[in-house]
Amino acid sequence: MTTRPNANEGNALTVHIDPGLKDIVPGFLENRRRDVQTLETALRQNNLAQVHIIGHRMKGDGGGYGFDAISMLGAALEQAAARADRDAIRQHTAELIDFLARVTVVYRK
């Protein structure tokens, strides 16, 4: 089974996921979409601690769900928050938005 968030298949990023995670992957991705909103609010409020927490959680959780890119973005957000690098936080948040818009999940058989 394949799930796609949009019809722009030419730019899709395909991630192959264990079928045992089929019931929880949609919720995981929806939570990352909520994280985007929280990151944007935290950045506006200069709440770098919140950015650090979200990045740390993404770093730890992403790979467990089969999304190594989310783990890498989480690590980058965590490091950017530690450096108080607001430009890098904006950039990595934009990368997360792009990833979530283009990811296509394929459950392995």
MMTF fields as JSON, N, C-alpha, C and O atoms, coordinates in Angstrom:
{
  "mmtfVersion": "1.0.0",
  "mmtfProducer": "UNKNOWN",
  "numBonds": 435,
  "numAtoms": 436,
  "numGroups": 109,
  "numChains": 1,
  "numModels": 1,
  "chainsPerModel": [1],
  "groupsPerChain": [109],
  "chainIdList": ["A"],
  "bondAtomList": [4, 2, 8, 6, 12, 10, 16, 14, 20, 18, 24, 22, 28, 26, 32, 30, 36, 34, 40, 38, 44, 42, 48, 46, 52, 50, 56, 54, 60, 58, 64, 62, 68, 66, 72, 70, 76, 74, 80, 78, 84, 82, 88, 86, 92, 90, 96, 94, 100, 98, 104, 102, 108, 106, 112, 110, 116, 114, 120, 118, 124, 122, 128, 126, 132, 130, 136, 134, 140, 138, 144, 142, 148, 146, 152, 150, 156, 154, 160, 158, 164, 162, 168, 166, 172, 170, 176, 174, 180, 178, 184, 182, 188, 186, 192, 190, 196, 194, 200, 198, 204, 202, 208, 206, 212, 210, 216, 214, 220, 218, 224, 222, 228, 226, 232, 230, 236, 234, 240, 238, 244, 242, 248, 246, 252, 250, 256, 254, 260, 258, 264, 262, 268, 266, 272, 270, 276, 274, 280, 278, 284, 282, 288, 286, 292, 290, 296, 294, 300, 298, 304, 302, 308, 306, 312, 310, 316, 314, 320, 318, 324, 322, 328, 326, 332, 330, 336, 334, 340, 338, 344, 342, 348, 346, 352, 350, 356, 354, 360, 358, 364, 362, 368, 366, 372, 370, 376, 374, 380, 378, 384, 382, 388, 386, 392, 390, 396, 394, 400, 398, 404, 402, 408, 406, 412, 410, 416, 414, 420, 418, 424, 422, 428, 426, 432, 430],
  "bondOrderList": [1, 1, 1, 1, 1, 1, 1, 1, 1, 1, 1, 1, 1, 1, 1, 1, 1, 1, 1, 1, 1, 1, 1, 1, 1, 1, 1, 1, 1, 1, 1, 1, 1, 1, 1, 1, 1, 1, 1, 1, 1, 1, 1, 1, 1, 1, 1, 1, 1, 1, 1, 1, 1, 1, 1, 1, 1, 1, 1, 1, 1, 1, 1, 1, 1, 1, 1, 1, 1, 1, 1, 1, 1, 1, 1, 1, 1, 1, 1, 1, 1, 1, 1, 1, 1, 1, 1, 1, 1, 1, 1, 1, 1, 1, 1, 1, 1, 1, 1, 1, 1, 1, 1, 1, 1, 1, 1, 1],
  "groupList": [{"groupName": "MET", "atomNameList": ["N", "CA", "C", "O"], "elementList": ["N", "C", "C", "O"], "formalChargeList": [0, 0, 0, 0], "bondAtomList": [1, 0, 2, 1, 3, 2], "bondOrderList": [1, 1, 2], "singleLetterCode": "M", "chemCompType": "L-PEPTIDE LINKING"}, {"groupName": "THR", "atomNameList": ["N", "CA", "C", "O"], "elementList": ["N", "C", "C", "O"], "formalChargeList": [0, 0, 0, 0], "bondAtomList": [1, 0, 2, 1, 3, 2], "bondOrderList": [1, 1, 2], "singleLetterCode": "T", "chemCompType": "L-PEPTIDE LINKING"}, {"groupName": "ARG", "atomNameList": ["N", "CA", "C", "O"], "elementList": ["N", "C", "C", "O"], "formalChargeList": [0, 0, 0, 0], "bondAtomList": [1, 0, 2, 1, 3, 2], "bondOrderList": [1, 1, 2], "singleLetterCode": "R", "chemCompType": "L-PEPTIDE LINKING"}, {"groupName": "PRO", "atomNameList": ["N", "CA", "C", "O"], "elementList": ["N", "C", "C", "O"], "formalChargeList": [0, 0, 0, 0], "bondAtomList": [1, 0, 2, 1, 3, 2], "bondOrderList": [1, 1, 2], "singleLetterCode": "P", "chemCompType": "L-PEPTIDE LINKING"}, {"groupName": "ASN", "atomNameList": ["N", "CA", "C", "O"], "elementList": ["N", "C", "C", "O"], "formalChargeList": [0, 0, 0, 0], "bondAtomList": [1, 0, 2, 1, 3, 2], "bondOrderList": [1, 1, 2], "singleLetterCode": "N", "chemCompType": "L-PEPTIDE LINKING"}, {"groupName": "ALA", "atomNameList": ["N", "CA", "C", "O"], "elementList": ["N", "C", "C", "O"], "formalChargeList": [0, 0, 0, 0], "bondAtomList": [1, 0, 2, 1, 3, 2], "bondOrderList": [1, 1, 2], "singleLetterCode": "A", "chemCompType": "L-PEPTIDE LINKING"}, {"groupName": "GLU", "atomNameList": ["N", "CA", "C", "O"], "elementList": ["N", "C", "C", "O"], "formalChargeList": [0, 0, 0, 0], "bondAtomList": [1, 0, 2, 1, 3, 2], "bondOrderList": [1, 1, 2], "singleLetterCode": "E", "chemCompType": "L-PEPTIDE LINKING"}, {"groupName": "GLY", "atomNameList": ["N", "CA", "C", "O"], "elementList": ["N", "C", "C", "O"], "formalChargeList": [0, 0, 0, 0], "bondAtomList": [1, 0, 2, 1, 3, 2], "bondOrderList": [1, 1, 2], "singleLetterCode": "G", "chemCompType": "PEPTIDE LINKING"}, {"groupName": "LEU", "atomNameList": ["N", "CA", "C", "O"], "elementList": ["N", "C", "C", "O"], "formalChargeList": [0, 0, 0, 0], "bondAtomList": [1, 0, 2, 1, 3, 2], "bondOrderList": [1, 1, 2], "singleLetterCode": "L", "chemCompType": "L-PEPTIDE LINKING"}, {"groupName": "VAL", "atomNameList": ["N", "CA", "C", "O"], "elementList": ["N", "C", "C", "O"], "formalChargeList": [0, 0, 0, 0], "bondAtomList": [1, 0, 2, 1, 3, 2], "bondOrderList": [1, 1, 2], "singleLetterCode": "V", "chemCompType": "L-PEPTIDE LINKING"}, {"groupName": "HIS", "atomNameList": ["N", "CA", "C", "O"], "elementList": ["N", "C", "C", "O"], "formalChargeList": [0, 0, 0, 0], "bondAtomList": [1, 0, 2, 1, 3, 2], "bondOrderList": [1, 1, 2], "singleLetterCode": "H", "chemCompType": "L-PEPTIDE LINKING"}, {"groupName": "ILE", "atomNameList": ["N", "CA", "C", "O"], "elementList": ["N", "C", "C", "O"], "formalChargeList": [0, 0, 0, 0], "bondAtomList": [1, 0, 2, 1, 3, 2], "bondOrderList": [1, 1, 2], "singleLetterCode": "I", "chemCompType": "L-PEPTIDE LINKING"}, {"groupName": "ASP", "atomNameList": ["N", "CA", "C", "O"], "elementList": ["N", "C", "C", "O"], "formalChargeList": [0, 0, 0, 0], "bondAtomList": [1, 0, 2, 1, 3, 2], "bondOrderList": [1, 1, 2], "singleLetterCode": "D", "chemCompType": "L-PEPTIDE LINKING"}, {"groupName": "LYS", "atomNameList": ["N", "CA", "C", "O"], "elementList": ["N", "C", "C", "O"], "formalChargeList": [0, 0, 0, 0], "bondAtomList": [1, 0, 2, 1, 3, 2], "bondOrderList": [1, 1, 2], "singleLetterCode": "K", "chemCompType": "L-PEPTIDE LINKING"}, {"groupName": "PHE", "atomNameList": ["N", "CA", "C", "O"], "elementList": ["N", "C", "C", "O"], "formalChargeList": [0, 0, 0, 0], "bondAtomList": [1, 0, 2, 1, 3, 2], "bondOrderList": [1, 1, 2], "singleLetterCode": "F", "chemCompType": "L-PEPTIDE LINKING"}, {"groupName": "GLN", "atomNameList": ["N", "CA", "C", "O"], "elementList": ["N", "C", "C", "O"], "formalChargeList": [0, 0, 0, 0], "bondAtomList": [1, 0, 2, 1, 3, 2], "bondOrderList": [1, 1, 2], "singleLetterCode": "Q", "chemCompType": "L-PEPTIDE LINKING"}, {"groupName": "TYR", "atomNameList": ["N", "CA", "C", "O"], "elementList": ["N", "C", "C", "O"], "formalChargeList": [0, 0, 0, 0], "bondAtomList": [1, 0, 2, 1, 3, 2], "bondOrderList": [1, 1, 2], "singleLetterCode": "Y", "chemCompType": "L-PEPTIDE LINKING"}, {"groupName": "SER", "atomNameList": ["N", "CA", "C", "O"], "elementList": ["N", "C", "C", "O"], "formalChargeList": [0, 0, 0, 0], "bondAtomList": [1, 0, 2, 1, 3, 2], "bondOrderList": [1, 1, 2], "singleLetterCode": "S", "chemCompType": "L-PEPTIDE LINKING"}],
  "groupTypeList": [0, 1, 1, 2, 3, 4, 5, 4, 6, 7, 4, 5, 8, 1, 9, 10, 11, 12, 3, 7, 8, 13, 12, 11, 9, 3, 7, 14, 8, 6, 4, 2, 2, 2, 12, 9, 15, 1, 8, 6, 1, 5, 8, 2, 15, 4, 4, 8, 5, 15, 9, 10, 11, 11, 7, 10, 2, 0, 13, 7, 12, 7, 7, 7, 16, 7, 14, 12, 5, 11, 17, 0, 8, 7, 5, 5, 8, 6, 15, 5, 5, 5, 2, 5, 12, 2, 12, 5, 11, 2, 15, 10, 1, 5, 6, 8, 11, 12, 14, 8, 5, 2, 9, 1, 9, 9, 16, 2, 13],
  "groupIdList": [1, 2, 3, 4, 5, 6, 7, 8, 9, 10, 11, 12, 13, 14, 15, 16, 17, 18, 19, 20, 21, 22, 23, 24, 25, 26, 27, 28, 29, 30, 31, 32, 33, 34, 35, 36, 37, 38, 39, 40, 41, 42, 43, 44, 45, 46, 47, 48, 49, 50, 51, 52, 53, 54, 55, 56, 57, 58, 59, 60, 61, 62, 63, 64, 65, 66, 67, 68, 69, 70, 71, 72, 73, 74, 75, 76, 77, 78, 79, 80, 81, 82, 83, 84, 85, 86, 87, 88, 89, 90, 91, 92, 93, 94, 95, 96, 97, 98, 99, 100, 101, 102, 103, 104, 105, 106, 107, 108, 109],
  "secStructList": [7, 3, 3, 7, 1, 1, 1, 7, 4, 4, 4, 7, 3, 3, 3, 3, 3, 7, 4, 4, 4, 6, 6, 6, 2, 2, 2, 2, 2, 2, 2, 2, 2, 2, 2, 2, 2, 2, 2, 2, 2, 2, 2, 2, 6, 6, 7, 2, 2, 2, 2, 2, 2, 2, 2, 2, 2, 2, 2, 2, 2, 2, 4, 4, 4, 6, 7, 2, 2, 2, 2, 2, 2, 2, 2, 2, 2, 2, 2, 2, 2, 2, 6, 6, 7, 2, 2, 2, 2, 2, 2, 2, 2, 2, 2, 2, 2, 2, 2, 2, 2, 2, 3, 3, 3, 3, 3, 7, 7],
  "xCoordList": [0.841, 0.0, 0.881, 1.958, 0.432, 1.16, 0.253, -0.935, 0.819, 0.069, 0.836, 2.064, 0.094, 0.697, -0.035, -1.266, 0.719, 0.062, -0.348, -1.173, 0.209, -0.124, -0.003, 0.461, -0.417, -0.399, 0.881, 1.011, 1.808, 3.041, 4.074, 5.072, 3.823, 4.671, 6.071, 7.001, 6.237, 7.557, 8.578, 9.773, 8.131, 9.023, 8.903, 9.421, 8.229, 7.989, 9.289, 10.207, 9.328, 10.402, 9.796, 8.885, 10.276, 9.708, 10.456, 11.685, 9.686, 10.247, 9.571, 8.343, 10.37, 9.861, 9.788, 10.781, 8.591, 8.311, 7.849, 7.18, 8.212, 7.765, 6.237, 5.669, 5.568, 4.103, 3.545, 2.382, 4.344, 3.892, 3.637, 2.99, 4.143, 3.967, 2.822, 2.59, 2.111, 1.082, 0.029, -0.44, -0.341, -1.387, -0.911, -1.725, 0.401, 0.878, 1.637, 1.83, 2.062, 2.8, 1.988, 2.527, 0.72, -0.036, -0.091, 0.027, -0.266, -0.276, 1.073, 1.159, 2.129, 3.483, 3.711, 4.219, 3.339, 3.532, 2.648, 3.074, 1.432, 0.561, 1.163, 1.079, 1.757, 2.419, 3.594, 3.861, 4.291, 5.394, 4.831, 5.446, 3.672, 3.034, 2.663, 2.79, 2.208, 1.92, 3.202, 3.219, 4.276, 5.571, 5.992, 6.576, 5.699, 6.038, 5.386, 6.036, 4.119, 3.411, 4.039, 4.216, 4.373, 4.984, 6.358, 6.719, 7.122, 8.442, 8.32, 9.079, 7.371, 7.192, 6.789, 7.283, 5.902, 5.497, 6.663, 6.894, 7.398, 8.546, 9.591, 10.191, 9.802, 10.778, 10.3, 11.087, 9.031, 8.489, 8.621, 8.855, 8.473, 8.536, 9.946, 10.158, 10.908, 12.295, 12.426, 13.256, 11.601, 11.608, 12.502, 12.019, 13.796, 14.758, 14.749, 15.107, 14.342, 14.243, 13.202, 13.409, 12.085, 11.041, 11.554, 11.297, 12.274, 12.86, 13.812, 13.803, 14.629, 15.588, 14.863, 15.28, 13.781, 13.017, 12.419, 12.515, 11.806, 11.198, 12.271, 12.097, 13.38, 14.465, 14.991, 15.23, 15.174, 15.685, 14.722, 15.144, 13.433, 12.43, 12.401, 12.343, 12.443, 12.445, 13.683, 13.605, 14.817, 16.069, 15.932, 16.38, 15.317, 15.182, 14.097, 14.258, 12.993, 11.839, 11.873, 11.381, 12.438, 12.358, 12.809, 12.079, 13.993, 14.542, 13.729, 13.623, 13.15, 12.346, 11.092, 10.544, 10.648, 9.477, 9.89, 9.035, 11.187, 11.672, 11.96, 12.185, 11.953, 12.166, 13.508, 13.556, 14.581, 15.907, 16.054, 16.766, 15.389, 15.464, 14.901, 15.419, 13.858, 13.292, 14.269, 14.398, 14.951, 15.978, 17.083, 17.528, 17.522, 18.596, 18.133, 18.887, 16.904, 16.383, 16.223, 16.484, 15.797, 15.676, 17.018, 17.117, 18.049, 19.385, 19.845, 20.44, 19.564, 19.963, 19.221, 19.812, 17.927, 17.154, 17.682, 17.814, 17.974, 18.499, 19.812, 20.008, 20.702, 21.985, 21.817, 22.493, 20.926, 20.685, 20.124, 20.49, 19.238, 18.684, 19.781, 19.81, 20.678, 21.768, 22.692, 23.27, 22.832, 23.677, 22.897, 23.473, 21.586, 20.696, 20.76, 20.739, 20.837, 20.943, 19.54, 19.082, 18.881, 17.504, 17.378, 16.387, 18.359, 18.314, 18.35, 17.618, 19.194, 19.274, 17.975, 17.527, 17.362, 16.083, 15.038, 14.28, 14.986, 14.043, 14.303, 13.373, 15.572, 15.942, 15.526, 14.932, 15.836, 15.514, 14.007, 13.497, 13.295, 11.834, 11.279, 10.364, 11.821, 11.399, 11.702, 10.911, 12.827, 13.183, 12.194, 11.816, 11.781, 10.79, 9.452, 8.812, 9.038, 7.802, 7.884, 6.944, 9.006, 9.198, 9.155, 8.5, 9.846, 9.856, 8.437, 8.027, 7.688, 6.332, 5.411, 4.492, 5.645, 4.824, 5.132, 4.264, 6.364, 6.769, 6.879, 7.02, 6.821, 7.052, 5.922, 4.743, 6.311, 5.404, 5.812, 6.964, 4.879, 5.16, 4.753, 3.625, 5.688, 5.416, 5.677, 6.773, 4.675, 4.821, 5.378, 4.802, 6.507, 7.155, 6.252, 5.429, 6.426, 5.622, 6.348, 5.832],
  "yCoordList": [-1.182, 0.0, 1.239, 1.242, 2.266, 3.523, 4.649, 4.672, 5.582, 6.791, 7.981, 8.03, 8.947, 10.156, 11.37, 11.395, 12.393, 13.593, 14.541, 15.427, 14.38, 15.298, 14.578, 13.439, 15.238, 14.622, 14.933, 14.532, 15.622, 16.028, 14.909, 15.033, 13.819, 12.636, 12.857, 12.151, 13.816, 14.064, 14.49, 14.252, 15.108, 15.551, 14.711, 15.09, 13.579, 12.75, 12.15, 11.822, 12.022, 11.313, 10.023, 10.06, 8.897, 7.618, 7.074, 7.002, 6.691, 6.073, 4.719, 4.633, 3.667, 2.305, 1.99, 2.073, 1.631, 1.443, 0.013, -0.598, -0.499, -1.821, -1.813, -0.891, -2.82, -2.841, -2.918, -2.583, -3.348, -3.39, -2.005, -1.878, -0.968, 0.404, 1.126, 2.313, 0.397, 0.997, 1.774, 2.815, 1.295, 1.949, 3.219, 4.08, 3.346, 4.496, 5.541, 6.663, 5.193, 6.146, 7.392, 8.495, 7.273, 8.502, 9.464, 10.676, 8.94, 9.774, 10.398, 11.553, 9.635, 10.16, 11.348, 12.384, 11.203, 12.297, 13.496, 14.641, 13.246, 14.35, 15.099, 16.325, 14.373, 15.021, 15.882, 16.925, 15.467, 16.295, 17.563, 18.626, 17.454, 18.652, 19.625, 20.839, 19.086, 19.947, 20.549, 21.693, 19.764, 20.275, 21.505, 22.436, 21.512, 22.667, 23.916, 24.953, 23.818, 24.967, 25.389, 26.579, 24.408, 24.703, 25.337, 26.267, 24.839, 25.412, 26.86, 27.716, 27.136, 28.504, 29.439, 30.563, 28.982, 29.789, 29.989, 31.101, 28.927, 29.018, 29.992, 30.749, 29.973, 30.889, 32.331, 33.216, 32.573, 33.93, 34.421, 35.607, 33.516, 33.878, 33.757, 33.953, 33.431, 33.233, 32.159, 32.27, 31.129, 30.025, 28.913, 27.901, 29.118, 28.165, 26.846, 25.805, 26.887, 25.642, 24.713, 23.501, 25.283, 24.48, 23.892, 22.727, 24.69, 24.192, 23.041, 22.024, 23.196, 22.158, 20.864, 19.784, 20.969, 19.785, 19.073, 17.85, 19.823, 19.212, 18.552, 17.424, 19.257, 18.683, 17.405, 16.425, 17.406, 16.22, 15.042, 13.915, 15.314, 14.253, 13.711, 12.499, 14.609, 14.172, 13.334, 12.32, 13.76, 13.026, 11.597, 10.656, 11.434, 10.109, 9.26, 8.046, 9.882, 9.124, 8.797, 7.746, 9.666, 9.522, 8.179, 7.527, 7.753, 6.495, 5.291, 4.314, 5.349, 4.248, 4.016, 2.913, 5.052, 4.946, 4.749, 4.594, 4.753, 4.565, 5.848, 5.824, 6.975, 8.272, 8.869, 9.734, 8.39, 8.883, 10.381, 11.074, 10.879, 12.308, 13.144, 14.222, 12.662, 13.388, 13.374, 14.37, 12.269, 12.214, 13.226, 13.925, 13.302, 14.248, 15.69, 16.529, 15.986, 17.34, 17.667, 18.794, 16.691, 16.902, 17.237, 18.148, 16.496, 16.77, 18.169, 18.889, 18.543, 19.872, 20.968, 21.991, 20.761, 21.737, 21.844, 22.938, 20.705, 20.683, 21.461, 22.257, 21.229, 21.926, 23.417, 24.24, 23.763, 25.172, 25.908, 27.053, 25.249, 25.861, 26.069, 27.098, 25.102, 25.218, 26.385, 27.008, 26.678, 27.796, 29.108, 30.156, 29.052, 30.215, 30.76, 31.972, 29.849, 30.201, 30.2, 29.192, 31.338, 31.467, 31.229, 30.655, 31.659, 31.432, 29.936, 29.467, 29.197, 27.749, 27.073, 26.135, 27.538, 26.97, 27.187, 26.272, 28.389, 28.664, 27.738, 27.179, 27.585, 26.745, 25.289, 24.663, 24.758, 23.354, 23.142, 22.08, 24.141, 24.049, 24.016, 23.246, 24.839, 24.83, 23.481, 22.988, 22.889, 21.57, 20.513, 19.613, 20.624, 19.691, 19.857, 18.867, 21.087, 21.354, 20.722, 20.066, 20.924, 20.369, 18.844, 18.221, 18.244, 16.788, 16.258, 15.315, 16.865, 16.397, 16.569, 15.774, 17.585, 17.807, 16.799, 16.478, 16.301, 15.444, 13.971, 13.153, 13.598, 12.2, 11.313, 11.647, 10.188, 9.124, 7.886, 7.458, 7.32, 6.147, 4.892, 4.778, 3.961, 2.661, 1.62, 1.547, 0.821, -0.234, -1.483, -1.993, -1.949, -3.123, -4.346, -4.468, -5.237, -6.481, -7.583, -8.696],
  "zCoordList": [0.0, 0.0, 0.0, 0.596, -0.654, -0.747, -0.293, -0.614, 0.454, 0.8, 0.273, 0.345, -0.262, -0.807, -0.256, -0.237, 0.2, 0.689, -0.415, -0.187, -1.617, -2.709, -4.04, -4.102, -5.089, -6.414, -7.181, -8.337, -6.58, -7.251, -7.153, -6.443, -7.871, -7.77, -8.315, -7.926, -9.198, -9.771, -8.732, -8.907, -7.667, -6.606, -5.354, -4.303, -5.446, -4.273, -3.739, -4.49, -2.433, -1.746, -1.229, -0.402, -1.694, -1.298, -0.094, -0.084, 0.929, 2.117, 2.274, 2.312, 2.365, 2.517, 4.012, 4.734, 4.449, 5.862, 6.117, 5.284, 7.265, 7.704, 7.81, 8.397, 7.255, 7.306, 8.726, 8.947, 9.675, 11.057, 11.643, 12.683, 10.981, 11.452, 10.742, 10.968, 9.884, 9.039, 9.83, 9.369, 10.989, 11.766, 12.468, 12.8, 12.698, 13.466, 12.645, 13.111, 11.448, 10.62, 10.277, 10.367, 9.888, 9.587, 10.782, 10.603, 11.976, 13.173, 13.446, 13.863, 13.21, 13.386, 12.464, 12.893, 11.207, 10.248, 10.587, 10.431, 11.046, 11.453, 12.648, 12.722, 13.562, 14.697, 14.238, 14.835, 13.202, 12.688, 12.044, 12.125, 11.41, 10.841, 11.962, 11.807, 13.078, 14.239, 14.793, 15.248, 14.75, 15.214, 14.418, 14.974, 13.123, 12.287, 12.867, 13.006, 13.2, 13.764, 15.089, 15.35, 15.921, 17.217, 17.029, 17.751, 16.065, 15.789, 15.349, 15.803, 14.468, 13.98, 15.117, 15.201, 15.984, 17.139, 18.089, 18.565, 18.366, 19.274, 18.733, 19.496, 17.448, 16.852, 16.979, 17.315, 16.718, 16.872, 18.313, 18.55, 19.263, 20.683, 21.256, 22.452, 20.391, 20.787, 21.87, 22.772, 21.768, 22.723, 22.175, 21.666, 22.288, 21.738, 22.501, 21.95, 23.758, 24.532, 23.911, 23.839, 23.465, 22.822, 21.51, 21.208, 20.739, 19.482, 19.787, 19.092, 20.815, 21.212, 21.571, 21.154, 22.341, 22.765, 21.556, 21.445, 20.656, 19.47, 18.612, 18.15, 18.399, 17.612, 18.227, 17.521, 19.533, 20.223, 20.062, 19.805, 20.217, 20.08, 18.648, 18.441, 17.667, 16.267, 15.971, 15.277, 16.499, 16.284, 16.79, 16.134, 17.949, 18.53, 17.896, 17.764, 17.502, 17.012, 15.527, 15.119, 14.722, 13.267, 12.751, 12.004, 13.131, 12.641, 13.074, 12.332, 14.272, 14.77, 13.941, 13.919, 13.27, 12.4, 10.942, 10.07, 10.678, 9.318, 8.567, 7.357, 9.276, 8.641, 9.093, 9.968, 8.482, 8.841, 8.573, 9.299, 7.541, 7.23, 8.378, 8.671, 9.02, 10.158, 11.323, 12.033, 11.526, 12.573, 12.302, 13.212, 11.059, 10.715, 10.877, 11.371, 10.468, 10.643, 12.123, 12.546, 12.902, 14.341, 14.971, 15.792, 14.584, 15.108, 14.71, 15.511, 13.47, 12.996, 13.759, 14.104, 14.026, 14.796, 16.227, 16.776, 16.809, 18.177, 18.263, 19.182, 17.313, 17.298, 17.032, 17.65, 16.123, 15.811, 17.027, 17.289, 17.763, 18.971, 20.013, 20.688, 20.144, 21.106, 20.753, 21.643, 19.476, 19.019, 18.943, 18.651, 19.205, 19.056, 17.633, 17.419, 16.665, 15.253, 14.636, 14.098, 14.727, 14.263, 12.754, 12.302, 11.984, 10.533, 10.215, 9.343, 10.916, 10.695, 11.117, 10.459, 12.21, 12.634, 11.557, 11.237, 10.994, 9.896, 8.712, 8.132, 8.364, 7.221, 7.455, 6.578, 8.628, 8.904, 9.034, 8.676, 9.541, 9.589, 8.169, 7.88, 7.288, 5.88, 5.232, 4.427, 5.572, 5.037, 5.531, 4.782, 6.786, 7.322, 6.595, 6.241, 6.378, 5.637, 4.25, 3.803, 3.576, 2.234, 2.271, 1.436, 3.229, 3.339, 3.533, 2.857, 4.454, 4.738, 3.535, 3.341, 2.738, 1.545, 0.444, -0.369, 0.417, -0.698, -0.359, -1.268, 0.908, 1.27, 0.78, 0.896, 0.235, -0.162, 0.614, 0.554, 1.333, 2.152, 1.383, 0.904, 1.278, 0.665, 1.733, 2.289, 2.014, 3.009, 2.311, 1.35, 2.824, 2.263, 2.356, 3.264, 1.404, 1.405, 2.107, 2.207]
}
